Amino acid sequence: MTHLFDSINTRNQEKLLKMLETYSLHFSKNTSIFSTFSSENVIGYIAHGFLQVIKMDKNGTKTIIEEIYENDILNTVFFSIDKNDYDVIAKEETELLFIDYESILTLKDTNKDFYIQFIKNLLKITNEKTKEKNERIEILTQKTIRNRLLQYFTIMSNKHSSKFIYLPFNFIDLADYLAVDRCAMSRELKYLKEEGFIEIKGKRITLLYDKYSSSDKLINL
């Protein structure tokens, strides 16, 4: 994954942050960050910590829309949506660095090598996030819990070129991420394990099926 300051040394990072007039905010574990922002025209860079963007429906069912880890950026379009339905939660002690879009666009010293690298990184991150959104659509368009699980496992396996998947969250959050019932997902994981598709040890999932098979073949098993 591309980071916002890839190929920019510490000294030039400090220069860039000063030029862009950045500021940082700290958040305690399990606190909402929505109420602290008055503008969506910023980039939120996760200097330390871990965020979840969640949606709550009228029945109180939670769906994890996005998880944002250290060195990633927060898609601040969420600040313009209905705060009654969505929230952004700091899942651990978190520091966010904010960069105003206007500062990026109006910067005068745009011939600096580190500024050009910064823009390249930002464009790469945007492309990567678009790919992640498309992968999420692939998962959520699957009609059964089994298909969603297998689609998710296959995407993760291909992304890391490994049959070993280390879940970035617990199984409760996995159900919320897949937008499925937790008990039903637990049963399906049990069936997949009994049928020899996977092994489970803590948060590590080992794929026992051929990850190079087509997705259609996998999910129709």
Order of alpha helices (4+ residues) and beta strands (2+ residues): alpha-beta-beta-beta-beta-beta-beta-beta-beta-alpha-alpha-alpha-beta-alpha-alpha-beta-beta-alpha
